[in-house]
Amino acid sequence: MMIHAIKGMNDVLPGAKERFLDSAVWEKLLGTFRNVLESYGYRWMIPPVVEDTSLFSRGIGTETDVVSKEMYTFSDRGERSLTLRPEATASVVRAYIEHNLCNTDPVQRFWYFGPMFRAERPQKGRYRQFYQIGGEMFGAAHPSADAELLLLLKQVCDKLHLPNVQIKLNTLGDDASRTQYRQALLTYLVGHEATLCESCQKRLHINPLRVLDCKRENCKAIVQDAPDMLDSLTPEAAGYFAELETLLAQLGVDYSRDKHLVRGLDYYTGVIFEFTSQALGAQDAILGGGRYDKLVQELDGPSVPAIGFAAGVERLALILSQQEIQVAPTDLYLVPMAETYAQALLLADQLRPAIAVEVDVTGNKLKQQMRRADKLQARFALVLGSDEIVNGQARLKDLHAGTEQVVELSPAALISAVKG
Ligand code: AMP
């Protein structure tokens, strides 16, 4: 019986029928993110995909949906509980602590790209293995760090020409603000307890803030008039948020404050944000993030403030795949004869990377080789037999124009002929 990929886990392929799974789309996405992130001083980190389960239960919080319902956890030959990571911030923080990175430089920025695993119900924009590109910045507790990150993310969206991106911003304040807000919210919600959905009735006493995130109409209506976090902020937390808002205005970053915005992971502390796009359906969040000033300490590291983001690659690819993406064509199809394979492979090597060359390595007859050159829609083809090598000249066929010219068989002459 044919073996299929696991439900909710996708193959990303060149020329995939479902355009968002086309690796050319992913290449554009990853390249754009990487260029922008590295130009802001973010450096690449590659943590493992499997971690000790306690990293996530302690880091993300046992009451979150991600940890309580969605983790792929298994035991390692019956000895240790391991988990396929559902997100990478906890891993980056673990690595940061484990390798004493805070001792090398007080302020550091890292980026990552890789698969995450959550046992969610698969649907458009929601998968069980999905990819995130993320960034984490350690050591800066000033609102300009938050502003810088939002500016960076806006630049990525602009460079990718993503249509109708909305930036939603909120703050969870500091500890004192949160304690006060939690109480105010709880008092309000308890008054409506009977009309809340079953899961919100449970959430209410564990983490009332999660009720703000409920998608059910009834709960949404109740939350509409819930107290606003801004009214519970301490003067320091209010000052921080106001300073960020001023900076964003000066930087030209448009956003809307969403008093109901909360995040699904428990480690967030101050400013939180989400970018959404109307080009998607129900799963419209393309990236999210915020401050997590306590997480390094909670995972037994020093007290280091931090802020980060994670972007969903499939959702960005769903938007990008509506645009035309140019795949770099093969410039030259080099056709060797039986006796010239070594010369052809060497010549191709000298022509790259100035031009993209594919050598016909099938061992087929000339007719089939030329058919493949056409199918590939290569721009030029060149047949390299021993006569050509002896004469130092060959015929360069322009497959698009249907013409040909004699060229000298030197890398410089060939590159200039192909590049026009
Ligand atoms: P989170 O790690 O939950 O803050 O999510 C960050 C981003 O990852 C979201 O804004 C989505 O773009 C993406 N994402 C989260 N869960 C999934 C999923 N199950 N499938 C695809 N993308 C996801």
Boltz pocket constraint, residues with backbone or C-beta under 6 A from the ligand:
constraints:
  - pocket:
      binder: B
      contacts: [[A, 86], [A, 87], [A, 118], [A, 120], [A, 125], [A, 126], [A, 127], [A, 128], [A, 130], [A, 131], [A, 132], [A, 263], [A, 264], [A, 275], [A, 285], [A, 286], [A, 287], [A, 288], [A, 289], [A, 310], [A, 311], [A, 312], [A, 313], [A, 314], [A, 315]]
      max_distance: 6.0
